[in-house]
Amino acid sequence: EYTEEYSLQIFNRWGELVFESKDVNIGWDGYYKNKLSQADVYVYKLEVTFINGEKATKVGDLTLLR
């Protein structure tokens, strides 16, 4: 494993947090509160601290399609 810390957050267009994971092996499956989220554009924020101490933050958007 190359990461020491990992955080993935997914937000809807109103800024509501719809998914969060601290496990690099667990990603978003498109569900929120046990219901399939609507097709839309979502914002992600990914923060990683690698074992060598380097940190990286990425922010972007993704489109959920059905």
DAWO-V675662 format. One record per backbone hydrogen bond with DSSP energy under -0.5 kcal/mol. CO is the residue of the C=O (numbers start at 0). NH is the residue of the N-H. E is the energy in kcal/mol with one decimal. If there is no record, write none. Layout:
# DAWO-V675662
co=<CO;CO>
nh=<NH;NH>
e=<E;E>
This chain:
# DAWO-V675662
co=<1;4;6;7;8;9;9;10;11;15;15;18;20;21;22;24;29;31;34;39;41;42;43;44;45;46;47;47;48;48;49;53;55;57;59;61;61;62;63>
nh=<50;48;46;20;44;17;18;42;14;11;17;9;7;23;25;26;36;34;31;63;61;10;59;8;57;6;49;55;3;4;52;49;47;45;43;41;63;64;39>
e=<-2.1;-2.6;-2.7;-2.2;-2.3;-2.8;-1.4;-2.3;-2.1;-2.3;-0.5;-2.4;-2.5;-0.5;-2.2;-0.6;-3.2;-1.2;-3.0;-3.0;-2.8;-3.0;-1.9;-2.4;-2.7;-2.1;-0.5;-2.5;-3.8;-1.9;-2.3;-3.1;-2.8;-3.1;-2.6;-3.1;-0.6;-0.6;-0.7>
